[in-house]
Amino acid sequence: MSAAVDYERLRLHLALGDTGSAQNILAHQTEEIARGDDGIAMATRHYQLTMRARILTAQGDYAGALRPLSEIFHESSSVAWRYAETTARIELAIVLSLSGDSDAAVHTVVPALVSGARSGLVRTVIDAGPELLKIVGRLRDAGRCRRWPAGLPTVPSDYLSRLLATAHADAERAAIPIIDRPAERNPTPEEPLNAREIDILRLLDRGLSNTEIARNLGLTINTIKWYLKSIYTKLGVARRGESVSEARRRRILT
């Protein structure tokens, strides 16, 4: 489905901070939102609406982003399309959290996490990014302190811990050398480190994990991994510590 492919491309461009390319992808989709009650039309419409919401979120228009996401949520709920309802709740919670309404974010996402625990969803939650994982962490801590939000169903603590442990394992794996052997020690001068790569190096120098770097820069963990691979290649190293040392030697870091 072209809408699904475009959605993934748009998501990648937004993760890299390239809002312009993301907008171009959305423009290539039909100007009219797909209509119809069959599954294909609904799925296409949901991808289109989610793309709009993602761009609005990247632009800081949280109120605007909530409208298409709410449409997805209500339509999914009305036809008992549970997975779509769950993902819509996740997207809504992220936007609500970014807008500063943490209570509404929690109330929105808890039913999705209950459903996720029941069906064993892990990647769907983790891949939503650091903003959602912050909510998951707060809920886990609230459960441990017996301060679960009043009026909300309880999410199994082992499920919340599993989500956070898996996200942590992803970050740890990203710290393992991405290549089996060191790259050449003399990278071509035509490939200097870009501003984003230097930002990541500075955070590496401060000892931050991939998860913390992603949170600081508003990027996904997978995007940080992609940048790390580029940094290692350009600096001719294979490990995090080596990249910082080499950057200092070249006076990229001072």
N, C-alpha and C positions, 0 to 999 in steps of 0.2 A: 504494500500500500504506500503510495507516494507521500501521503501525509505523515505516515509514521517515519519514513526515511528523512523527510524534511524536518520533522520534530527533533530527531537525534542530531542532525546537522546544526539546527538552530541552537540546541542545548550546548553543543560543543563551542560554538562561536561565543555564546554568552559567557561560558566558563572562562574563555580566553579574554573576555572584556571587549569583544568585537560586536558591539550592538548594531553597527551599520550593516554588517554582513547578515546578521540575524534578521534585520528588518527586510533586507532584500529577499531572503528565503521566504518570509511570510508573504511578501508582495507577489511572489511567483505562485502561491496558492490561489485558488479561486477567490475573487473579491467577495463573492457571496458565500456565507457560511452554509455548508452542506445541510440539506433538510431531508426529512424522511424518517420513518420509524423502524426501518430494517437495521440490523446490526452493523452493516458496513457503513451506512450513512451516519449512524450515531457515533461510531468509532472515529470516522473522518472528522465529524463536527467537533468531537471532544479534542482531537489533536489540534485542530485549527484554533479552538478557543484557548487551549492550554498554551499554544505558541504566543497568542496575543497577550495572555496573562504573564508569561515569562518575560516578554519584552517590556511590558509596563512595570513589572517588578524591578527589572534592571534599571529602568529609568527613574525609579523611586515613586512611581504613581501607584501606591498600594491600594487606594480606593478604587482606581480604575481596574486593577488586576483582580480585585475581589468579585467584580461583576461577572466576567466570563466563567470564573471558577465556581461561583454560586450557581450559575446556570447548569454547569456540568453536574454539580452535586445534586441539585433538585431533580434533574432529568434522570440521573442514574438511580436515585432513590425511588422515583415513581415507577420504574420498571424493574426494580429489584436487581439491578446490575451491580452486584456486590463489590467486585474488584474495582470497577470504575468509581463507585462511591467511596471506597477506601482510599484510592489514589487522589480523588478530589479533596477528601478531608485532609490528606497529607499536604497537598499544595496550598489549601486554604490556611492551614495552621502555620505554614512557613511565612506566608504573606502577613498574617495577623501578628506573628511574632516580630517580624521585621518592622511592622508599623508601630510596635510598642504595646500591643494589646496581648500581653502574655497569658492572661486569664482566659480570654476567648480562644487563644491558640490551644491551650491545654484542653478546654472543654470540646473543642472541635476534633482534636486528634485522638483523644482517649478511645472513643468507639472504634476508630480505625486500628488502633493498637490491639484492642480486644479481639477484633476480627483477624488481625495479623497473627496474633498468638494462636488463635484457633486453627488457622489454615497454614501456619508455619512460614509466613512471609518474613524474610530477612533482607534479601537484596533490595526489595522495593523500598524498604524503610531506610536502609543504610545509604543507598544511592541517591536519596533525596537531598543529602548534603548535611553540612555541619550545623545549620540552623535547627534542623529537626532533631539531630542528635543531642543538641543542648537541651531540648525539651525532654527527650527520653532520659537524659541524665538527671534532670530535676525530678522527674517522676520516680525514677529508681530511688533517689535519695529521700523523697517524700515517703515512699513506701517503707524504707528502712527506719525512718524516724516516726512511723505511724502517724503521718500528717497527710494522708491521701486527700485530695480535693473532695470536699463534701458533695454528695449527690452524684458522683461519677462512679461507673463500674470499675472494679479493680483490674488492672492489667497484671498478669502473673509476673512476679519479680524475676523468676528465672528467665523469662522471655526478654525482659528489659536488659538484664545482665548479659544475655546472649547477644543482643544487638550491639551493645557497647563493646563487648569482648571481640566480636567479629570486626567491628570498625577499628579497634585498637590493633588487631592482628593485621589488618590491611595496611595500617600505618607502619607497623614493624616490618612487614614484607617489603615495603617501599624503601626501607633503610638498607636492605640487603643489596649488594652490588647488582646493578641492572645488567651488566655485561660480564662475561666470564673472564675476560682478560683486559688489561688496561688498554685504553685507546692510545693512539700515537701521541707522544708527548709534545708534538709541535702542531697544534691546530692551525688551520689556515687563517691568516689575518683577515680574510674576507668575512669571517663569522665571529665578530665580537659578541660578547654577552649583551643582551638587550636589557632595558631598564627593569623589566619584570624579573628576569633571571638574577640581576644584581640585588633586587629586593629580597628574593628568596635566599640568596647567599647570606645577606645580612642577618636574616632570621635564623638560618642554620648556625651562623657564628654565635648567636645568642643561646643556642642549644635547644631550640624549639623542635617539637615533633612535627611530622607531616600534618597531623590533625590541627595542631596549633597554628601552623603556617597557613593552612587553608582557611582557618577561621579569621586570622588576621587580615588576609588579603581578599576574603570574600569569594574564594574559589573552591572547587571540589578537590577531594583528595586525589582523584585520578588525574586532574589537571596538574597538581603539584608533582605527581610522579612523572608526568610527561615533561615538565620543565626540568626536573632533576636529571632525567636522561639526557636532555639537551645540554645542560650545564656540564655533566660528566664528560660528554663527547667533546665539547668545545675546550674544556680545560685539560683533557687527556688523563682523566682520573677514573677511578672505579668506586669510590666510597665518599660518604658525606664529609668525613674529617679531612680526607685528601683534597676535596674541592675547596674547603675553607683555607687550608694551608697553601694550595696553589694560587688561590685568589689573593692571599696576602703577599705571596712571593711576587706576583705580578702587580701588586699595589692596586688591585681592584678593590680590595678591602684594606682599610688602614687602621 
